[in-house]
Amino acid sequence: MSNRIRILSSDHDNSKYFFDEKLKHALEVNQSITCFNGSFDLFFGYKVDSVDVDLINHNVTVVLHEGEYLNLTTCPKCGCSKLYLHGTTKINVADIPFLGMPTKLEITRKRYRCSECGSTHVIEPEMKIDGYKMTRRLHSYIASKFTNVDVSVASIAKDTGVYWNAVKDIEKSSLEKKFEYINTQGVQFIAMDEISVGKHHQYATLIIDAKTKRLLYACEGRTKEAIQPFFDLLKKRGHHTNILGASMDANAGFASIVKDNCPNAKIALDLYHMVANFNRIIDIIRCREVAKIRAKLAEESQTGKVNKTVSADLKRIKWITYRSYKDVLSDENVREEVKALIKANESISLACILADELRMLWRDKLKSPEEIRIDATNWVKKCLASGIKEIEEFGRKFTKHIENIIHAANLGLSNSVLEGCNNRAKKILAISYGFRDLKYYFLKLFQAFQGKNQLVKS
């Protein structure tokens, strides 16, 4: 066999002998050097001069040259046959990893010159894919690695020795072909929310199928202009009348665009966002009351300082007030002093009780719309009679959302599924250390959120 193997390693590297024996066995038994889904003997028209395994720099170089059957007979420019050899040129082409190391093909090609037009030409290797300095099988190998959404571009670039931008372009083009068509047939309930994609209030809007957890649309921004193309697509396909419900937060823009484009859709106000807004009110009240208690305790104390135990109890109240009031009082893990502190403070106690009643409005699925409307109206009256200006203001704003709360309770819609998707989206963002290309990021989200039952194009 003419193949020559060079092992590049230090004299003291014990791994030299392992690779030496493995390569020797591959040549003796298979008469070729096998690597994953092919062998070096598959380079049709080219002959292998040597295989250099560099254990110091952790890479493999396969030296090839054109065989005697690869010859250029006519000039590609003028069509004449007056060609003569005009030296040689080398090209480096990346190939799939061999022995777990990045592999490079160093191909020596004959250069031809035309005696008529003076142009020079070489024969492009058939195994090389257009637009990249890599083999076709390496291109397929990289694309197959991204079936797992948690695989990072940097890790594949390191394993294959290919530039980061090239690996990213391969995955992006593969995802663009896969998600070129998004099926909207059979979609009845949607959930809408925005996610942060960068500093300085950069947001993107996600729309998913609330039943299958499948991402339907993603765009930069949260304005009507950014979201309108999705509803234009629904109208074009005649699916806009199929939408029966849309879950969202109190974003007026989201509600307006759904009402304008989906005549049969009912707006369902999400429980999580409304309770989160009310918890901010509780936090304002807590901070104000804690400041009063601290000042009072400091006055009563001879040293002018608040007791450390009492100070710690005051800090714990923040997280406890986010829980159900009844659960806090019945929880054995909550110290009695903290429970007494909450009971003794009328403002915090009232806010916690109102928060419990607010949560119950979304859980009355068995009640009729009229019964839910009465409960919501009574809750607003309690807010207005609380004597706390923040709660009173919240109650006045809450009045215009009562109908949407009734829809949420009756339809059983919420953004809980989409909030879970948002956490997954943040993880993808963290793995990649951010995305400079938002379109690529959205394609990764489509890959991650393909739903329980992926619909096919009809």
SULHU-V861633 format. One record per run of one state. SS is the DSSP state (H for helix, E for strand, C for the rest). FROM is the first residue (numbers start at 1). TO is the last residue. If there is no record, write none. Layout:
# SULHU-V861633
ss=SS from=FROM to=TO
ss=SS from=FROM to=TO
This chain:
# SULHU-V861633
ss=C from=1 to=3
ss=E from=4 to=8
ss=C from=9 to=14
ss=H from=15 to=30
ss=C from=31 to=33
ss=E from=34 to=35
ss=C from=36 to=37
ss=E from=38 to=39
ss=H from=40 to=42
ss=C from=43 to=45
ss=E from=46 to=54
ss=C from=55 to=58
ss=E from=59 to=66
ss=C from=67 to=82
ss=E from=83 to=98
ss=C from=99 to=100
ss=E from=101 to=114
ss=C from=115 to=119
ss=E from=120 to=121
ss=C from=122 to=127
ss=E from=128 to=128
ss=C from=129 to=133
ss=E from=134 to=135
ss=H from=136 to=145
ss=C from=146 to=152
ss=H from=153 to=160
ss=C from=161 to=163
ss=H from=164 to=178
ss=C from=179 to=188
ss=E from=189 to=198
ss=C from=199 to=201
ss=E from=202 to=209
ss=C from=210 to=213
ss=E from=214 to=220
ss=C from=221 to=223
ss=H from=224 to=237
ss=C from=238 to=239
ss=H from=240 to=242
ss=C from=243 to=244
ss=E from=245 to=248
ss=C from=249 to=251
ss=H from=252 to=261
ss=C from=262 to=265
ss=E from=266 to=269
ss=C from=270 to=270
ss=H from=271 to=300
ss=C from=301 to=307
ss=H from=308 to=320
ss=C from=321 to=324
ss=H from=325 to=330
ss=C from=331 to=335
ss=H from=336 to=344
ss=C from=345 to=345
ss=H from=346 to=361
ss=C from=362 to=368
ss=H from=369 to=384
ss=C from=385 to=388
ss=H from=389 to=411
ss=C from=412 to=415
ss=H from=416 to=431
ss=C from=432 to=437
ss=H from=438 to=448
ss=C from=449 to=449
ss=E from=450 to=450
ss=C from=451 to=458
